Amino acid sequence: MAGRLTAMGSRVLGGHGAAARAAASALRNRAGMGLPAGRHIVPNKPLPENDELVWDNGTPFPEPCIDRLAPHIGKYEALAWLCGGLSFFAVLGLAAVVNDKASKIPYTPKVYPFDNLRVELGDRP
């Protein structure tokens, strides 16, 4: 599709089609950027045992896939934070259910003219 569009644009602009072929090949090759994660290297020897746990994107310092952002926080402290956050949302949902005004008044109250028909309904001024 991109090749046809660039060929049509080249003809409209008066080109000979060489620009269209170059643009079509560049668009097919991800606009000349190559693969998204660099070159695909096929291993020619057995991989190390834990190779899938290391992210090696060609930089001098490969990093582990499992990030330890806060190693000083233990699993029980993390569990406490998780339970605290979930309980906050549970309390918020319970407060929304208890304070549900639409279920207490399922209809719209009618508003009548003349001070809500105060005199007509029997109230004396």
N, C-alpha and C positions, 0 to 999 in steps of 0.2 A: 504494500500500500504506500509506504513512504517513498519507494522508488518511483512509483507511478506519479505521485504528487510532485516530486522534485523534477522528474522528466517534463511534466507539463509546465512547471514553473520555468524550467530552462528554455522551453520552446517559446513561452510567452515573452521572456526577456531577450530572446534572439540568440541563445547559445547554441552550441553544436552538439550538446548531449554529453560532453565530457564532464561538465560540472554536475550533471544529473547522476552520472555513474559514480562519481566520487562521493557525492552526498549520500547516495543510496548505500554504498558500501560502508560509509562512516556510521550511518544510522543503524545498519544491521550489526555493527560491532560496538553497540552501546555508545554511540557518539564518539568513538575513538578513545574511550576511557578504559577499555579492557574489562576483565572480570571484576566483580565487586570486591573480592577478597584477595586480589593478587593472582599470581600464577598458581595453577594447580600442580603440585609436585607429587608425582607418583613415587611411592617408596620402593627402593630396590633391595632393601634388607628388612629383617623383622623389626617391628616397632617395639619400643620399650613397653613394659607391662602397664604402666599408668599413663600412657601417652594421651588418652582421651581426657585426662584431668588437667592438662596444661594447655593454655591458649597461646600458641606460638604464631604470631602474625608477622614474623620476620624482624621484629625489633630485637635489640641486643638483650633485653630482659623479658623473657616469656613469663606470663603471669598465670596463677592457678585459676581454673574455671570456677571453683567454689570460693567466693570471696569471703574473707573473714574481716568484715569492716570494723567490728568492735569485739575483739577477743576478750576484753576485760569484763564483758557482760555474760554472766552465767546463764545456763538454760532455765533455771528456776526464776531468775529475775526477768528474763524474756517472757516466760510463761505468765508471770504476774502482770507485766505490761500488756500482753495480749488479752488476758482475762479482764483487766481493767478497761481496756478500750472497747471490748465487746459488751461488757456490762453497761458502759456509758450509752451505747446505742440501744441496748435493751431497755434501759430506763427511759431514754428519749422516746422510743416507740410506745412504751407503756403509758407515758404521759400524754402522748398524742391520742391513744385509744380512750383514756379516761376523760380527756378534755375535748372530746369530739362533739362539737356543737351541732353538727348536721344531724346526728342521730337523736339529739334531744328535741330539736324542732324540725321535723321532717317536711314541713311546709313553710311557705313564705307567709309571714303575718300580713293580714290585709290592713291597709291604711285607708280610712274613709275621709271624705272632706268634712268641713265644719267641725274642726277639732275632734276628729274621729267619731262623729255623731254623738257627742256627749249629751247634748240636750235631747235628741231624738230617742236615745236609749233610756231616758228616765233620770238622768242626773240633773239636779236642780242647781242653778247658779248661786 
